[in-house]
Amino acid sequence: MLSGSEILAQVLSFFLLLFLLRIFAWKKILGLLDQRKEKISSELSGIENTKFEIARLKSDYEFKISNIANEAQAKINQAVEQAKIVTAQTRKKAYEEAQDIITDARAQVKYEVSKVQEQLKEKIVDIALGAARTVIQEKLTGDGDRKIVEDFIREVQKAE
């Protein structure tokens, strides 16, 4: 245990040390604390400025992202419209080509029909000549020949 004189000596030493510190080091310690306070305050201010800058950049990026999304949608819409135009042009071209094919086919059919009609006429002429030979051989009268030829012409006209 400590005696009363030891306690008194320690208390006096403490106050003496406190007095000496106040004279020689107190202002420096307070100056260092004030500098530390100013440094912390400026760092907090810098942090606040950084937060503000981050918020501003975030809003700028969100705005830019929104614009990019809008531009992308506009380009998609433009591509869809372009595809519709190309599709319509392709359909029109296909229709025109089909019409050309149909026209060519019709012309070909007309040519074939006229060719067949010509062949039919040739056969009819051959048949008529054969009939005329038969008539001549049988030596029919003029009225009989005329009637046979008229009947034959009627039959040919019906066939056409």
C-alpha angles and dihedrals in degrees: 000000000000123000124229093253091053091050090048091049092050092048091048090047089050093051091044090051089047091050093048092047090050092053100042110021109017096088092046092049091048090046090052090048090049090049090049090049091050091047092051090046092051091046090051089049089050090050091051090049090049091050090051091048091048091051090049092048090047092054090046091051092046089051091048092047089050090050091048090051090049091048091048091051090048091051091048090051090048091050090050091051090047090050090051090052092048090047091051091048091048092049091049092049091048090049091050091048090048090050090050090051091048091049091049091047091050091050089049091049091049090050092049091046092050089047091051090046090052090050089047090051090051090051091047090051089049090049090046091051090048090049090047090052090050091049092047091049092051089046099222123186123265092258091050091049091050092050092050092049092047091049089049093050091050090052091050092050091050090050093054 
